[in-house]
Amino acid sequence: MKLAIVVPVLNEAATLVARLQALAPLRSRGAELLVVDGGSSDGTMAMAQPLADRVLQAPRGRASQLNAGAAATRADVLLFLHADTQLPEDADRLIGQALASGHRWGRFDVRIEGRHPLLPLVAWFMNHRSRLTAMATGDQAVFVQRRLFESVGGFAAIPLMEDIELSRRLRAIERPACLRERVSTSGRRWDQHGFWRTVLLMWRLRAAHALGTDAHTLALRYGYRPRAPAAVAILAKAPIAGLAKTRLIPLLGAAGAARAQRGFALQTLATASAAGTGVVTLWCAPDAAHRFFRALVRRLGVDTAAQPGGDLGHRMAVVMSHHFAQTPNMPLLIVGTDCPALTPEHLQQATDALQSVDVVLIPAEDGGYVLIGFRKPVPDVFVDVEWSTPRVLTQSRERLRAAGAAWHELATLWDVDEPVDWLRWRSKPAAGKGGR
């Protein structure tokens, strides 16, 4: 049996290290540990890196993160573990025994750790109800054979009750193995929000779900706030030797500079996809007919469009006006491919910022910016700007101020334009390998 443990995380830095260290014995016995981040802003991913076999990024939401982890492993048994839940030391042996006895999925009993003296009673009811109904919750560490998981379509793309929906589809095939050995899960929600208030909320949510209330409505009642969406437009040049990343040619040669452009474009596309904020469109120069762009359409289904002529400001203005003509209520982020330091978290933070301001910027060290985002069209920001000079950001601020637009600036990043930038990037640990 090859076991994969999939752990979805979101801002779990305070407790994650201890939780992942507790899984080290299972890893030493061959279990694969995948941590799937949904856009943390507290360093969770960096903490997870040395303690997991793989650290992935996926659109925020437990269902999408769990599905992403399942898709990233070829293990024949999947164990879905909440970040605040700890397994028994011999969980792999217990799962193996359950599967060897003929079961294809199952769960553990649960113990809830917290201050209130009635939390053990809540856990008893959860375990007893699970045995009666043949349903499992995520707190009980659900395990399932990969083939069975894939046959029922994985987790439903809903923000709450994804564990109940999966259990319902699995139960229709067979009842689960209900292991009496217990996992320990955090009672922080009961501690933070009050015991009786949380108990009543849980029962109301379950009753509403049973009566057919939409999962998104239930998520809002639970306190979950879905990440606001934003489309992403990537302005990318074709990796043509002699035309791409020309300022890197003295260091890399024409072919090497073209390979760098190809790598940066692929990395930016992966970053935008991992951020999961919305539809990603690749605006291609000189057009979308180059074999590199056609290959992306064929392999990844990427939406492409040809960049218009004119200076950078005109091109971004066309992208902005085209987007808002098609989807007037959807915010837009515009990025280039020159900033491999850009991460999914940056895009998610920019998207969040657009809930309260008209424009968001990520400044660049060279006096420009690596991202501009809009909640609504602000065409004046592109007018009379001296592009490719250190005055771009200052002039853009002046245009925004004159237009009466409210804006927010995130932390400054840097582009890879010159040989010194390339050497700086390559000196970074785990620097973008795609740029080779």
Secondary structure in CASP SS format (residue, H / E / C, confidence):
PFRMAT SS
TARGET T0000
AUTHOR 0000-0000-0000
METHOD secondary structure of the structure
MODEL  1
M C 1.00
K C 1.00
L E 1.00
A E 1.00
I E 1.00
V E 1.00
V E 1.00
P E 1.00
V E 1.00
L C 1.00
N C 1.00
E C 1.00
A C 1.00
A C 1.00
T C 1.00
L H 1.00
V H 1.00
A H 1.00
R H 1.00
L H 1.00
Q H 1.00
A C 1.00
L C 1.00
A H 1.00
P H 1.00
L H 1.00
R H 1.00
S H 1.00
R C 1.00
G C 1.00
A C 1.00
E E 1.00
L E 1.00
L E 1.00
V E 1.00
V E 1.00
D E 1.00
G C 1.00
G C 1.00
S C 1.00
S C 1.00
D C 1.00
G C 1.00
T H 1.00
M H 1.00
A H 1.00
M H 1.00
A H 1.00
Q H 1.00
P H 1.00
L H 1.00
A C 1.00
D C 1.00
R E 1.00
V E 1.00
L E 1.00
Q E 1.00
A C 1.00
P C 1.00
R C 1.00
G C 1.00
R H 1.00
A H 1.00
S H 1.00
Q H 1.00
L H 1.00
N H 1.00
A H 1.00
G H 1.00
A H 1.00
A H 1.00
A C 1.00
T C 1.00
R C 1.00
A C 1.00
D C 1.00
V E 1.00
L E 1.00
L E 1.00
F E 1.00
L C 1.00
H C 1.00
A C 1.00
D C 1.00
T E 1.00
Q E 1.00
L C 1.00
P C 1.00
E C 1.00
D C 1.00
A H 1.00
D H 1.00
R H 1.00
L H 1.00
I H 1.00
G H 1.00
Q H 1.00
A H 1.00
L H 1.00
A H 1.00
S C 1.00
G C 1.00
H C 1.00
R C 1.00
W E 1.00
G E 1.00
R E 1.00
F E 1.00
D E 1.00
V E 1.00
R E 1.00
I E 1.00
E E 1.00
G C 1.00
R C 1.00
H C 1.00
P C 1.00
L C 1.00
L H 1.00
P H 1.00
L H 1.00
V H 1.00
A H 1.00
W H 1.00
F H 1.00
M H 1.00
N H 1.00
H H 1.00
R H 1.00
S H 1.00
R H 1.00
L H 1.00
T H 1.00
A C 1.00
M C 1.00
A C 1.00
T C 1.00
G H 1.00
D H 1.00
Q H 1.00
A C 1.00
V E 1.00
F E 1.00
V E 1.00
Q E 1.00
R H 1.00
R H 1.00
L H 1.00
F H 1.00
E H 1.00
S H 1.00
V C 1.00
G C 1.00
G C 1.00
F C 1.00
A C 1.00
A C 1.00
I C 1.00
P C 1.00
L C 1.00
M C 1.00
E H 1.00
D H 1.00
I H 1.00
E H 1.00
L H 1.00
S H 1.00
R H 1.00
R H 1.00
L H 1.00
R H 1.00
A C 1.00
I C 1.00
E C 1.00
R C 1.00
P C 1.00
A E 1.00
C E 1.00
L E 1.00
R E 1.00
E E 1.00
R E 1.00
V E 1.00
S E 1.00
T E 1.00
S E 1.00
G C 1.00
R H 1.00
R H 1.00
W H 1.00
D H 1.00
Q H 1.00
H H 1.00
G C 1.00
F H 1.00
W H 1.00
R H 1.00
T H 1.00
V H 1.00
L H 1.00
L H 1.00
M H 1.00
W H 1.00
R H 1.00
L H 1.00
R H 1.00
A H 1.00
A H 1.00
H H 1.00
A H 1.00
L C 1.00
G C 1.00
T C 1.00
D C 1.00
A H 1.00
H H 1.00
T H 1.00
L H 1.00
A H 1.00
L H 1.00
R H 1.00
Y H 1.00
G C 1.00
Y C 1.00
R C 1.00
P C 1.00
R C 1.00
A C 1.00
P C 1.00
A C 1.00
A E 1.00
V E 1.00
A E 1.00
I E 1.00
L E 1.00
A E 1.00
K E 1.00
A C 1.00
P C 1.00
I C 1.00
A C 1.00
G C 1.00
L C 1.00
A C 1.00
K C 1.00
T H 1.00
R H 1.00
L H 1.00
I H 1.00
P H 1.00
L H 1.00
L H 1.00
G H 1.00
A H 1.00
A H 1.00
G H 1.00
A H 1.00
A H 1.00
R H 1.00
A H 1.00
Q H 1.00
R H 1.00
G H 1.00
F H 1.00
A H 1.00
L H 1.00
Q H 1.00
T H 1.00
L H 1.00
A H 1.00
T H 1.00
A H 1.00
S H 1.00
A H 1.00
A H 1.00
G C 1.00
T C 1.00
G C 1.00
V C 1.00
V E 1.00
T E 1.00
L E 1.00
W E 1.00
C E 1.00
A E 1.00
P C 1.00
D C 1.00
A C 1.00
A C 1.00
H C 1.00
R H 1.00
F H 1.00
F H 1.00
R H 1.00
A H 1.00
L H 1.00
V H 1.00
R H 1.00
R H 1.00
L H 1.00
G C 1.00
V C 1.00
D E 1.00
T E 1.00
A E 1.00
A E 1.00
Q C 1.00
P C 1.00
G C 1.00
G C 1.00
D C 1.00
L H 1.00
G H 1.00
H H 1.00
R H 1.00
M H 1.00
A H 1.00
V H 1.00
V H 1.00
M H 1.00
S H 1.00
H H 1.00
H H 1.00
F H 1.00
A H 1.00
Q H 1.00
T C 1.00
P C 1.00
N C 1.00
M C 1.00
P C 1.00
L E 1.00
L E 1.00
I E 1.00
V E 1.00
G C 1.00
T C 1.00
D C 1.00
C C 1.00
P C 1.00
A C 1.00
L C 1.00
T C 1.00
P H 1.00
E H 1.00
H H 1.00
L H 1.00
Q H 1.00
Q H 1.00
A H 1.00
T H 1.00
D H 1.00
A H 1.00
L C 1.00
Q C 1.00
S C 1.00
V C 1.00
D C 1.00
V E 1.00
V E 1.00
L E 1.00
I E 1.00
P E 1.00
A E 1.00
E C 1.00
D C 1.00
G C 1.00
G C 1.00
Y E 1.00
V E 1.00
L E 1.00
I E 1.00
G E 1.00
F E 1.00
R C 1.00
K C 1.00
P C 1.00
V C 1.00
P H 1.00
D H 1.00
V H 1.00
F H 1.00
V C 1.00
D C 1.00
V C 1.00
E C 1.00
W C 1.00
S C 1.00
T C 1.00
P C 1.00
R C 1.00
V H 1.00
L H 1.00
T H 1.00
Q H 1.00
S H 1.00
R H 1.00
E H 1.00
R H 1.00
L H 1.00
R H 1.00
A H 1.00
A H 1.00
G C 1.00
A C 1.00
A C 1.00
W E 1.00
H E 1.00
E E 1.00
L C 1.00
A C 1.00
T C 1.00
L E 1.00
W C 1.00
D C 1.00
V C 1.00
D C 1.00
E C 1.00
P H 1.00
V H 1.00
D H 1.00
W H 1.00
L H 1.00
R H 1.00
W H 1.00
R H 1.00
S C 1.00
K C 1.00
P C 1.00
A C 1.00
A C 1.00
G C 1.00
K H 1.00
G H 1.00
G H 1.00
R C 1.00
END
